[in-house]
Amino acid sequence: MSADTGSTAAAIAARRGQSKAKLDLVEKAIGQLRREGSRTTVRAIARRAGVSPTFLYENPAARALVQAAAVAASDRRALAADSEHDKIEASWRERALNAEEALTHAQREVLAQRHHIGELMGQLRDLDQMVPGESVQRLLTENTTLKQRVHQLTREYRTLQERLEASRATNRFADRQIADLQAQLLDSRLQHG
């Protein structure tokens, strides 16, 4: 009976040694997959460690290692997604600010031109009463040129306004896409967790 007990104990010790060796291989495989940036799925870990997926599911220590690796990978993906979101948002925010600045500049320029035209129109009225015909013609030509400039500035203003609206719409679209991606990421975490 003592021989049976001794051989049973030896078999249990051998089994524990094999489990420990397999766990070491699993830890090493998880580390390699992380360094490579590969997905840490049960099949990938089992293949890399040279163990069966059943071992990873049935052994509590192995299962805990796989779950910890999955959580860490999910966290890394979430951080990467957040970082990408921040970059995209900063880019669109900068574009919108640039468009708003250009629009403000165009509005100031249009206002200054209108004011200048008003002054010139007043001068024209005054000169029309005092100056001979050829000076009036020169002033009328200058007035026409200024009116064309005002029309051009107004068109530029409208163009900048449209660009600003497009930037804002694109920013809203990007925010919706990011929110959808975050929701998908959270769903995938919940499914794998």
MARMITOR-764382 format. One record per residue: residue in one letter; x, y, z of N, C-alpha, C in turn. Coordinates in Angstrom, 1 decimal. Atoms other than C-alpha are relative to their C-alpha. Example, Ala and Ser with C-alpha at 12.3 -4.5 7.8 and 13.67 -1.06 7.14 Angstrom:
2
NODE, code, n_east, n_north, n_up, ca_east, ca_north, ca_up, c_east, c_north, c_up
NODE, a, 0.9, -1.2, 0.0, 12.3, -4.5, 7.8, 0.9, 1.2, 0.0
NODE, s, -0.9, -1.1, 0.0, 13.7, -1.1, 7.1, -0.8, 1.1, 0.8
This chain:
193
NODE, code, n_east, n_north, n_up, ca_east, ca_north, ca_up, c_east, c_north, c_up
NODE, m, 0.8, -1.2, 0.0, 0.0, 0.0, 0.0, 0.9, 1.3, 0.0
NODE, s, -0.9, -1.2, 0.0, 2.9, 2.4, 0.7, 0.6, 0.2, -1.3
NODE, a, -0.6, -0.2, 1.4, 4.3, 1.7, -2.8, -1.0, 0.7, -0.8
NODE, d, 1.1, -0.7, 0.7, 0.9, 2.8, -4.2, 0.0, 1.5, 0.3
NODE, t, 0.1, -1.4, -0.5, 0.9, 5.9, -2.1, 1.2, 0.8, -0.5
NODE, g, -1.2, -0.6, 0.5, 4.5, 6.7, -3.1, -0.1, 0.3, -1.5
NODE, s, 0.1, -0.2, 1.5, 3.8, 6.3, -6.8, -1.1, 1.0, -0.3
NODE, t, 1.0, -1.0, 0.2, 0.6, 8.3, -6.5, 0.6, 1.4, 0.3
NODE, a, -0.6, -1.2, -0.3, 2.5, 11.1, -4.8, 1.0, 0.5, -1.1
NODE, a, -0.9, -0.3, 1.0, 5.2, 10.9, -7.4, -0.7, 0.5, -1.3
NODE, a, 0.8, -0.4, 1.2, 2.6, 11.1, -10.2, -0.6, 1.4, 0.2
NODE, i, 0.6, -1.3, -0.3, 0.9, 14.1, -8.5, 1.1, 1.1, -0.2
NODE, a, -1.1, -0.9, 0.1, 4.3, 15.8, -8.2, 0.4, 0.3, -1.4
NODE, a, -0.3, -0.1, 1.4, 5.1, 15.1, -11.8, -1.0, 0.8, -0.8
NODE, r, 1.1, -0.7, 0.7, 1.7, 16.4, -12.9, 0.1, 1.5, 0.4
NODE, r, -0.2, -1.4, -0.4, 2.3, 19.6, -10.8, 1.2, 0.7, -0.7
NODE, g, -1.2, -0.5, 0.7, 5.7, 20.0, -12.4, -0.3, 0.3, -1.4
NODE, q, 0.4, -0.3, 1.4, 4.2, 19.7, -15.9, -0.9, 1.2, -0.1
NODE, s, 0.9, -1.1, 0.0, 1.5, 22.2, -15.0, 0.8, 1.3, 0.2
NODE, k, -0.9, -1.2, -0.2, 4.2, 24.6, -13.7, 0.7, 0.4, -1.2
NODE, a, -0.8, -0.2, 1.2, 6.3, 24.2, -16.8, -0.9, 0.6, -1.1
NODE, k, 0.9, -0.5, 1.0, 3.2, 24.8, -19.0, -0.4, 1.5, 0.3
NODE, l, 0.3, -1.4, -0.5, 2.3, 27.9, -16.9, 1.1, 1.0, -0.4
NODE, d, -1.1, -0.8, 0.3, 5.8, 29.2, -17.4, 0.0, 0.3, -1.6
NODE, l, 0.1, -0.2, 1.4, 5.4, 28.7, -21.2, -1.1, 0.9, -0.4
NODE, v, 1.2, -0.9, 0.3, 2.0, 30.4, -21.2, 0.4, 1.5, 0.3
NODE, e, -0.4, -1.4, -0.3, 3.5, 33.5, -19.4, 1.0, 0.5, -1.0
NODE, k, -1.0, -0.4, 1.0, 6.4, 33.6, -21.8, -0.7, 0.3, -1.3
NODE, a, 0.7, -0.2, 1.3, 4.0, 33.3, -24.8, -0.8, 1.3, 0.1
NODE, i, 0.8, -1.2, -0.1, 1.8, 36.1, -23.5, 1.0, 1.2, -0.1
NODE, g, -1.0, -1.1, 0.1, 4.9, 38.3, -23.0, 0.5, 0.3, -1.5
NODE, q, -0.4, -0.1, 1.4, 6.0, 37.6, -26.6, -1.1, 0.6, -0.9
NODE, l, 1.1, -0.6, 0.7, 2.6, 38.4, -28.0, -0.2, 1.4, 0.3
NODE, r, 0.1, -1.5, -0.4, 2.5, 41.7, -26.1, 1.0, 0.8, -0.7
NODE, r, -1.1, -0.7, 0.6, 5.9, 42.7, -27.4, -0.2, 0.2, -1.5
NODE, e, 0.3, 0.0, 1.4, 4.9, 41.9, -30.9, -1.2, 0.8, -0.4
NODE, g, 1.3, -0.7, 0.3, 1.6, 43.7, -30.6, -1.0, -0.8, -0.6
NODE, s, 1.0, 0.9, 0.6, -0.3, 40.6, -31.6, -1.2, -0.1, 1.0
NODE, r, 1.1, 0.2, -0.8, -3.7, 39.7, -30.3, 0.2, -1.1, 1.0
NODE, t, -0.2, 1.0, -1.0, -3.7, 37.7, -27.1, -1.3, -0.8, 0.2
NODE, t, 1.2, 0.9, -0.1, -6.5, 35.2, -27.8, 0.5, -1.3, 0.6
NODE, v, -0.3, 1.3, -0.6, -6.7, 31.8, -26.2, 0.8, -0.9, -1.0
NODE, r, -0.6, 0.9, 1.0, -5.8, 30.0, -29.5, 1.5, 0.5, -0.3
NODE, a, -1.3, -0.6, 0.2, -2.8, 32.4, -30.1, 1.0, -0.4, 1.1
NODE, i, -0.8, 0.3, -1.2, -1.5, 31.9, -26.6, 0.3, -1.5, 0.0
NODE, a, -0.2, 1.4, 0.0, -2.0, 28.1, -26.8, 1.0, -0.4, -1.1
NODE, r, -0.9, 0.3, 1.2, -0.2, 27.9, -30.2, 1.4, 0.4, 0.4
NODE, r, -1.3, -0.5, -0.3, 2.7, 30.0, -29.0, 0.6, -0.7, 1.1
NODE, a, -0.5, 0.7, -1.2, 3.1, 28.2, -25.7, 0.2, -1.5, -0.2
NODE, g, -0.1, 1.4, 0.2, 2.7, 24.8, -27.2, -0.9, -0.9, 0.9
NODE, v, 0.9, 0.7, -0.9, -0.2, 23.8, -24.9, -1.3, 0.0, -0.7
NODE, s, 1.4, 0.1, 0.6, -3.8, 22.9, -25.6, -0.8, 1.1, 0.5
NODE, p, 1.0, -1.0, -0.5, -6.6, 25.4, -25.4, -0.7, -0.5, 1.2
NODE, t, 0.7, 0.6, -1.1, -8.2, 23.0, -23.0, 0.7, 0.3, 1.3
NODE, f, -0.9, -0.3, -1.1, -5.3, 23.5, -20.6, -0.3, 1.4, 0.5
NODE, l, 0.1, -1.4, -0.3, -5.8, 27.2, -20.7, -1.4, 0.3, 0.6
NODE, y, 1.4, -0.2, -0.6, -9.6, 26.9, -19.9, -0.1, -0.7, 1.3
NODE, e, 0.2, 0.8, -1.2, -9.3, 24.2, -17.3, 0.9, 0.3, 1.2
NODE, n, -0.9, -0.3, -1.1, -6.3, 25.2, -15.3, -0.3, 1.5, 0.5
NODE, p, 0.4, -1.3, -0.5, -7.3, 28.1, -13.0, 1.1, 1.1, -0.1
NODE, a, -1.1, -0.9, 0.1, -3.8, 29.7, -13.0, 0.1, 0.5, -1.4
NODE, a, -0.2, -0.4, 1.4, -3.6, 29.6, -16.8, -1.2, 0.9, -0.4
NODE, r, 1.2, -0.8, 0.3, -7.2, 30.9, -17.1, 0.2, 1.5, 0.5
NODE, a, -0.2, -1.3, -0.6, -6.3, 33.8, -14.8, 1.1, 0.8, -0.8
NODE, l, -1.1, -0.6, 0.8, -3.1, 34.6, -16.9, -0.7, 0.5, -1.3
NODE, v, 0.6, -0.3, 1.2, -5.2, 34.6, -20.1, -1.0, 1.2, 0.2
NODE, q, 1.0, -1.1, -0.3, -7.9, 36.8, -18.6, 0.7, 1.3, 0.3
NODE, a, -0.8, -1.2, -0.3, -5.3, 39.3, -17.3, 0.6, 0.6, -1.3
NODE, a, -0.6, -0.4, 1.3, -3.6, 39.4, -20.7, -1.1, 0.7, -0.9
NODE, a, 1.1, -0.5, 0.8, -7.0, 40.0, -22.4, -0.4, 1.4, 0.5
NODE, v, 0.3, -1.3, -0.6, -7.8, 42.9, -20.0, 1.0, 1.0, -0.3
NODE, a, -1.1, -0.9, 0.3, -4.4, 44.4, -20.5, 0.0, 0.4, -1.5
NODE, a, 0.1, -0.3, 1.5, -4.7, 44.2, -24.3, -1.2, 0.9, -0.3
NODE, s, 1.2, -0.8, 0.2, -8.2, 45.7, -24.1, 0.3, 1.4, 0.4
NODE, d, -0.4, -1.3, -0.5, -6.8, 48.6, -22.0, 0.9, 0.7, -1.0
NODE, r, -0.9, -0.6, 1.0, -4.0, 49.2, -24.5, -0.7, 0.5, -1.2
NODE, r, 0.8, -0.5, 1.2, -6.4, 49.3, -27.4, -0.8, 1.2, 0.3
NODE, a, 0.8, -1.2, -0.4, -8.6, 51.7, -25.5, 0.8, 1.2, 0.1
NODE, l, -0.9, -1.2, 0.0, -5.7, 54.0, -24.8, 0.4, 0.4, -1.4
NODE, a, -0.4, -0.3, 1.4, -4.6, 53.8, -28.4, -1.2, 0.7, -0.7
NODE, a, 1.2, -0.6, 0.6, -8.2, 54.6, -29.5, -0.2, 1.4, 0.5
NODE, d, 0.2, -1.3, -0.6, -8.4, 57.5, -27.1, 1.1, 1.0, -0.5
NODE, s, -1.1, -0.9, 0.5, -5.0, 58.9, -28.3, -0.3, 0.4, -1.4
NODE, e, 0.3, -0.3, 1.4, -6.1, 58.6, -31.9, -1.2, 1.0, -0.1
NODE, h, 1.1, -0.9, -0.1, -9.4, 60.3, -31.0, 0.5, 1.5, 0.3
NODE, d, -0.5, -1.3, -0.4, -7.5, 63.2, -29.3, 0.7, 0.7, -1.2
NODE, k, -0.7, -0.6, 1.1, -5.3, 63.7, -32.4, -1.0, 0.5, -1.0
NODE, i, 1.0, -0.4, 1.0, -8.3, 63.8, -34.8, -0.7, 1.2, 0.5
NODE, e, 0.7, -1.1, -0.6, -10.2, 66.1, -32.5, 0.8, 1.3, 0.0
NODE, a, -0.9, -1.2, 0.0, -7.2, 68.5, -32.2, 0.1, 0.5, -1.4
NODE, s, -0.1, -0.4, 1.4, -6.8, 68.5, -35.9, -1.2, 0.8, -0.5
NODE, w, 1.2, -0.6, 0.5, -10.4, 69.4, -36.6, -0.3, 1.3, 0.8
NODE, r, 0.2, -1.2, -0.8, -10.5, 71.9, -33.7, 0.9, 1.1, -0.6
NODE, e, -1.0, -1.0, 0.6, -7.4, 73.7, -35.2, -0.6, 0.5, -1.3
NODE, r, 0.5, -0.5, 1.2, -9.0, 73.8, -38.6, -1.2, 0.9, 0.2
NODE, a, 1.1, -0.8, -0.3, -12.2, 75.2, -37.2, 0.4, 1.4, 0.5
NODE, l, -0.5, -1.3, -0.5, -10.3, 77.9, -35.3, 0.6, 0.8, -1.1
NODE, n, -0.6, -0.7, 1.1, -8.3, 78.8, -38.4, -1.1, 0.6, -0.9
NODE, a, 1.1, -0.5, 0.9, -11.5, 79.1, -40.4, -0.8, 1.2, 0.7
NODE, e, 0.6, -1.0, -0.7, -13.1, 81.2, -37.7, 0.8, 1.3, 0.0
NODE, e, -0.9, -1.2, 0.1, -10.1, 83.5, -37.6, 0.0, 0.7, -1.3
NODE, a, 0.1, -0.5, 1.4, -10.1, 83.9, -41.4, -1.3, 0.7, -0.2
NODE, l, 1.3, -0.6, 0.2, -13.8, 84.6, -41.3, -0.1, 1.4, 0.8
NODE, t, -0.1, -1.3, -0.7, -13.3, 87.3, -38.6, 0.8, 1.0, -0.7
NODE, h, -0.8, -1.0, 0.8, -10.6, 88.9, -40.6, -0.7, 0.5, -1.2
NODE, a, 0.7, -0.4, 1.2, -12.7, 88.9, -43.7, -1.2, 0.9, 0.3
NODE, q, 1.1, -0.9, -0.4, -15.6, 90.5, -41.8, 0.5, 1.4, 0.3
NODE, r, -0.6, -1.3, -0.3, -13.3, 93.2, -40.5, 0.3, 0.8, -1.3
NODE, e, -0.4, -0.6, 1.3, -12.0, 93.8, -44.0, -1.2, 0.5, -0.8
NODE, v, 1.2, -0.4, 0.7, -15.5, 94.0, -45.5, -0.6, 1.3, 0.7
NODE, l, 0.5, -1.2, -0.7, -16.6, 96.5, -42.8, 0.9, 1.2, -0.3
NODE, a, -0.9, -1.1, 0.3, -13.5, 98.6, -43.4, -0.2, 0.5, -1.4
NODE, q, 0.2, -0.4, 1.3, -14.1, 98.6, -47.1, -1.4, 0.7, -0.2
NODE, r, 1.3, -0.7, 0.0, -17.8, 99.6, -46.6, 0.1, 1.4, 0.5
NODE, h, -0.1, -1.3, -0.6, -16.8, 102.4, -44.4, 0.8, 0.9, -1.0
NODE, h, -0.8, -0.7, 1.0, -14.2, 103.5, -47.0, -0.9, 0.5, -1.2
NODE, i, 0.9, -0.3, 1.1, -16.8, 103.4, -49.7, -1.0, 1.1, 0.4
NODE, g, 0.9, -1.0, -0.5, -19.2, 105.4, -47.6, 0.7, 1.4, 0.0
NODE, e, -0.8, -1.3, 0.0, -16.5, 108.1, -47.2, 0.1, 0.5, -1.4
NODE, l, -0.2, -0.4, 1.4, -15.8, 108.1, -50.9, -1.2, 0.5, -0.7
NODE, m, 1.3, -0.4, 0.6, -19.4, 108.3, -51.8, -0.4, 1.4, 0.5
NODE, g, 0.2, -1.4, -0.5, -19.7, 111.4, -49.6, 0.9, 1.0, -0.7
NODE, q, -0.9, -0.9, 0.7, -16.7, 112.9, -51.2, -0.4, 0.2, -1.4
NODE, l, 0.6, -0.1, 1.3, -18.2, 112.1, -54.6, -1.1, 1.0, -0.1
NODE, r, 1.1, -0.9, 0.0, -21.3, 114.0, -53.8, 0.5, 1.4, 0.2
NODE, d, -0.6, -1.3, -0.2, -19.3, 116.9, -52.5, 0.7, 0.5, -1.3
NODE, l, -0.8, -0.4, 1.2, -17.0, 117.0, -55.6, -0.9, 0.2, -1.2
NODE, d, 0.9, -0.1, 1.2, -19.9, 116.5, -58.0, -0.6, 1.4, -0.1
NODE, q, 0.5, -1.3, 0.1, -21.1, 119.9, -57.1, 1.0, 1.0, -0.3
NODE, m, -1.1, -1.0, 0.2, -17.7, 121.6, -57.3, 0.9, -0.3, -1.1
NODE, v, -1.1, 0.4, 1.0, -15.5, 119.7, -59.8, -0.5, -0.2, -1.4
NODE, p, 0.4, 0.2, 1.3, -15.6, 119.7, -63.5, -0.2, -1.5, -0.4
NODE, g, 0.4, 1.4, 0.5, -16.7, 116.5, -65.5, 1.0, -1.0, 0.0
NODE, e, -1.0, 1.1, 0.1, -13.4, 114.7, -65.9, 0.4, -0.5, 1.3
NODE, s, -0.3, 0.4, -1.3, -12.6, 114.6, -62.2, -1.1, -0.9, 0.5
NODE, v, 1.1, 0.8, -0.4, -16.1, 113.2, -61.6, 0.1, -1.4, -0.7
NODE, q, -0.2, 1.3, 0.7, -15.4, 110.5, -64.2, 1.0, -0.9, 0.7
NODE, r, -1.0, 0.8, -0.7, -12.2, 109.5, -62.4, -0.5, -0.5, 1.3
NODE, l, 0.6, 0.4, -1.3, -14.0, 109.4, -59.1, -1.0, -1.2, -0.2
NODE, l, 1.0, 1.0, 0.3, -16.8, 107.3, -60.6, 0.7, -1.3, -0.3
NODE, t, -0.8, 1.2, 0.3, -14.2, 104.8, -62.0, 0.6, -0.6, 1.3
NODE, e, -0.5, 0.5, -1.2, -12.6, 104.6, -58.6, -1.1, -0.6, 0.9
NODE, n, 1.1, 0.5, -0.7, -16.0, 104.1, -57.0, -0.4, -1.4, -0.5
NODE, t, 0.4, 1.2, 0.6, -16.8, 101.3, -59.4, 1.0, -1.1, 0.4
NODE, t, -1.1, 1.0, -0.4, -13.4, 99.6, -58.6, -0.2, -0.4, 1.5
NODE, l, 0.3, 0.4, -1.4, -14.2, 99.8, -54.9, -1.2, -0.8, 0.2
NODE, k, 1.2, 0.8, -0.1, -17.6, 98.4, -55.4, 0.3, -1.5, -0.4
NODE, q, -0.4, 1.4, 0.4, -16.1, 95.4, -57.2, 0.8, -0.7, 1.1
NODE, r, -0.8, 0.5, -1.1, -13.6, 95.0, -54.4, -0.9, -0.5, 1.2
NODE, v, 0.9, 0.4, -1.0, -16.5, 94.9, -51.9, -0.7, -1.3, -0.4
NODE, h, 0.7, 1.3, 0.5, -18.3, 92.2, -54.0, 1.0, -1.1, 0.1
NODE, q, -1.0, 1.1, -0.1, -15.1, 90.2, -54.1, 0.2, -0.4, 1.4
NODE, l, -0.2, 0.3, -1.5, -14.6, 90.5, -50.3, -1.3, -0.7, 0.5
NODE, t, 1.3, 0.6, -0.5, -18.3, 89.5, -49.8, 0.0, -1.5, -0.5
NODE, r, 0.0, 1.4, 0.5, -17.8, 86.4, -52.0, 1.0, -0.8, 0.9
NODE, e, -1.0, 0.7, -0.8, -14.6, 85.5, -50.0, -0.6, -0.3, 1.4
NODE, y, 0.7, 0.2, -1.3, -16.6, 86.0, -46.8, -0.9, -1.2, 0.0
NODE, r, 0.9, 1.1, 0.1, -19.3, 83.6, -48.0, 0.8, -1.4, -0.1
NODE, t, -0.8, 1.2, 0.1, -16.6, 81.0, -49.0, 0.5, -0.4, 1.3
NODE, l, -0.6, 0.3, -1.3, -15.0, 81.2, -45.6, -1.1, -0.5, 0.9
NODE, q, 1.1, 0.4, -0.9, -18.4, 80.9, -43.9, -0.4, -1.4, -0.4
NODE, e, 0.3, 1.4, 0.4, -19.1, 77.7, -46.0, 1.0, -0.9, 0.5
NODE, r, -1.1, 0.9, -0.5, -15.7, 76.3, -45.0, -0.2, -0.2, 1.5
NODE, l, 0.2, 0.1, -1.4, -16.4, 77.0, -41.4, -1.1, -1.0, 0.3
NODE, e, 1.2, 1.0, -0.2, -19.8, 75.2, -41.6, 0.4, -1.4, -0.3
NODE, a, -0.4, 1.3, 0.4, -18.2, 72.3, -43.4, 1.0, -0.6, 1.1
NODE, s, -1.0, 0.4, -1.1, -15.4, 72.1, -40.7, -0.8, -0.5, 1.2
NODE, r, 0.8, 0.3, -1.2, -18.0, 72.1, -38.0, -0.8, -1.3, -0.2
NODE, a, 0.7, 1.2, 0.3, -20.1, 69.4, -39.7, 0.9, -1.2, 0.0
NODE, t, -1.0, 1.1, 0.0, -17.0, 67.3, -40.2, 0.4, -0.4, 1.4
NODE, n, -0.4, 0.2, -1.4, -16.1, 67.7, -36.6, -1.1, -0.7, 0.7
NODE, r, 1.1, 0.7, -0.6, -19.6, 66.6, -35.5, 0.0, -1.4, -0.5
NODE, f, 0.0, 1.4, 0.5, -19.4, 63.6, -37.8, 1.1, -0.8, 0.6
NODE, a, -1.1, 0.7, -0.6, -16.0, 62.7, -36.4, -0.3, -0.4, 1.5
NODE, d, 0.4, 0.3, -1.4, -17.3, 63.0, -32.8, -1.0, -1.2, 0.0
NODE, r, 0.9, 1.2, 0.0, -20.2, 60.6, -33.7, 0.7, -1.3, -0.3
NODE, q, -0.8, 1.3, 0.3, -17.8, 58.1, -35.3, 0.8, -0.4, 1.2
NODE, i, -0.8, 0.4, -1.1, -15.6, 58.2, -32.3, -0.8, -0.6, 1.1
NODE, a, 0.9, 0.5, -1.0, -18.5, 57.7, -30.0, -0.5, -1.4, -0.4
NODE, d, 0.4, 1.3, 0.5, -19.6, 54.7, -32.1, 1.1, -1.0, 0.2
NODE, l, -1.1, 0.9, -0.2, -16.1, 53.2, -32.0, 0.2, -0.3, 1.5
NODE, q, -0.2, 0.2, -1.5, -15.9, 53.7, -28.2, -1.1, -1.0, 0.5
NODE, a, 1.1, 0.9, -0.4, -19.3, 52.0, -27.8, 0.4, -1.5, -0.5
NODE, q, -0.4, 1.3, 0.5, -18.0, 49.1, -30.0, 1.1, -0.6, 0.8
NODE, l, -1.1, 0.4, -0.8, -14.9, 48.9, -28.0, -0.5, -0.5, 1.4
NODE, l, 0.6, 0.4, -1.3, -16.9, 48.8, -24.7, -0.7, -1.3, -0.2
NODE, d, 0.7, 1.2, 0.2, -19.1, 46.1, -26.2, 0.9, -1.2, -0.1
NODE, s, -1.0, 1.1, 0.2, -16.1, 44.0, -27.2, 0.6, -0.3, 1.3
NODE, r, -0.5, 0.3, -1.4, -14.7, 44.4, -23.7, -0.9, -0.8, 0.8
NODE, l, 1.0, 0.7, -0.8, -17.9, 43.3, -22.1, -0.1, -1.5, -0.5
NODE, q, 0.2, 1.3, 0.6, -18.1, 40.3, -24.5, 1.2, -0.9, 0.4
NODE, h, -1.2, 0.8, -0.3, -14.5, 39.2, -23.9, 0.3, -0.1, 1.5
NODE, g, -0.3, -0.1, -1.4, -14.4, 40.1, -20.2, -0.9, -0.9, 0.8
